Amino acid sequence: MVTLTASYEELTESSAVALAIRLGLIQESSHLTCTEIGDGNLNYVFHIFDHKQEKGLIIKQALPYAKVVGESWPLTLDRARIESAALIKQSEYTPHLVPAVYYSDTALAVTAMEDLSHLEIVRKGLIAGKQYPHLSDHVGEFLGKTLFYTSDFATNPKIKKQFVKQFTNPDLCDITEKLVFTDPFFDSSTNDFEEELREAAEALWADLEVQAKAAELKRIFLTSAETLVHGDLHTGSIFASETETKIIDPEFAFYGPFGFDIGHFIANLFLNALSRENEHDQQHLFDHVVNVWATFKEVFAKAWKEDSIEAFSVSDSFLETTFDRILKEATGFAGCELVRRTIGLAHAADLDAIPSPSKRIQQKKTALTLGKTFIKQYHAVETASDLVALFQQSVKE
Amino acid sequence: MVTLTASYEELTESSAVALAIRLGLIQESSHLTCTEIGDGNLNYVFHIFDHKQEKGLIIKQALPYAKVVGESWPLTLDRARIESAALIKQSEYTPHLVPAVYYSDTALAVTAMEDLSHLEIVRKGLIAGKQYPHLSDHVGEFLGKTLFYTSDFATNPKIKKQFVKQFTNPDLCDITEKLVFTDPFFDSSTNDFEEELREAAEALWADLEVQAKAAELKRIFLTSAETLVHGDLHTGSIFASETETKIIDPEFAFYGPFGFDIGHFIANLFLNALSRENEHDQQHLFDHVVNVWATFKEVFAKAWKEDSIEAFSVSDSFLETTFDRILKEATGFAGCELVRRTIGLAHAADLDAIPSPSKRIQQKKTALTLGKTFIKQYHAVETASDLVALFQQSVKE
């Protein structure tokens, strides 16, 4: 992977095709099409397809600013380097669960990768009522392997410190620090919610226990350099079908706490559950919550037994306290994610798409209650089933 | 500060003087003397003195290997860069408590700094029975200011992440990871202790609770990038007189946990207390233990109120939980330091210098007991007086 260009320029559909041909990733032919399929806000995503060979390719390019806001909101192009480096690192451990990277170029902020257009974004599928029977098996395996093997438990601490430097991601961490861990807990200008939620939001901001616990969770996010986390593992960052799962878009990757991705994934399962009518329809999500944790533990424990380089790994009690701490922190992070997806800047389509306005407000209030509960009680959680029980209790409140 | 030389070469007494003159740090004169006053093992320390002007200067140079072991034990020269960068950073907040740096040169691994030969090393002074009435005031202030201001509480998290990279210190952290947090807890070849301590050492290695807690403390050391810690704050890293204190030798500096330095300092006060005959002679050390924590808290809390950039600092409860966590972790780190200074590779002269062999063994056993107690009970400690009480209890056991 060499840099072919000296300076950044925005690609177009035709220059994206030309780049792919120049790189030998696709053959020149009269059967090629290229369509920009991204939301066109933060990145260009060019889907190049050879209709004769039936072979596709994705060229993703980071934009230097958020188009929807304009050049006043600059965004580092370095996130393209982080994303491709994270995909390559993750593929060392779970090649079947991430898109293959064919080429990356830090000057152009471009990554050429596997075409996954036969899959669908999980958030969209779940909103449409689809089921993904292997979703939590696959996400649990992805987390168990990537989080274990990139940590000090399996990567020599001297080398891991170099990875911490490589994956230092100040600009994208800053977004999370502000939009997930700060603004939703104060009356901030970035917050965005219906007037009917104001009373609940104000109660949250006045809750001293929530403040103290959210502060502690933010501190963990800021300082705990345990492992290479995906950094944005919501259901919109996962492509799936009934049999296949691919985790995409790790541009927020950095060395962070073990529980971060797990918490975000679980929170987004619960957000979807809140968009469903009854407990029967929610059961599929509850099963995923319990199973992603069980699978993560199983995969992580197997790796710990087989491949740990940490002398203290002989201590079973250390493994148990490690799991206990990860689940507790994941619960707290899930709480922050629930809060910010309800009253913060970036919402979850699952809730926003509830057709009935009164039902939508009601479910958002429940999401806030659940978020508060997770934050306040994160030290008390002991099993993934506790999380489902807290969900069911919040729905009844 | 510019690099004058392109490549590393070991200085001699005459080339050290020539360098100082070339840098304009001292004037050429017939009244200059230069003496190498380091232990000559890891670093050269040249003391240059102008007897007419009565003006001194220290030229410290890192050696590329430990002389006592030979070239088979290479040591990174990068520690000279870390040391001078840490001294400069610390002097932003506590210029009166660290030696002034006049020049640093990464190629030569040289730092030119303030001559402190009017002061004495605190460990030596304490062993000789001296008192340093302001020691804990000064160390508490040093820790309160440097640890607060280099953390996310006062340094913008984006900029702090650059400091984390700058102070990445894999080789010296590796020494601590092995010699403080690993080897003393196993029957390792680097351990070094009298045969009379074997039974106590074996009991420690077989203690599953100690193992699990030490594992957790090691994890915190490996992953918690909270603030720029000194990294080796024992009483041998402090110069003092009755009125003045200077904290030197931060070559182990890195972004680590708030409690690390405090724990090491307190452990070394207790090690000295164990070399004293009776509680009356120990009281001076106990006072320092309680006062260093009180001063740290006072200085840190004042900075938090005045200068915190963290939105959650409005929460008093967050400050209280932060102090609580720091003291608990400091206690655990103190426990590890007590253990490793007793049975690990690097001992404390305080204990080794006890003249009576039976008394020496007895006090080392007490040091081990106290270390075990601190490690096992670190979650339960609530005040610095608890630490003194645990010391007194261990002495009686």
Interface residues (C-beta under 8 A of the other chain):
Chain A: D152 P157 K158 K161 Q162 V164 K165 T168 P170 D171 C173 D174 E177 T182 F185 F186 L208 E209 Q211 A212 A214 A215 E216 K218 R219 L222 T223 S224 A225 E226 E310 A311 F312 V314 S315 S317 F318 T321 T322
Chain B: D152 P157 K158 K161 Q162 V164 K165 T168 P170 D171 C173 D174 E177 T182 F185 F186 L208 E209 Q211 A212 A214 A215 E216 K218 R219 L222 T223 S224 A225 E226 E310 A311 F312 V314 S315 S317 F318 T321 T322
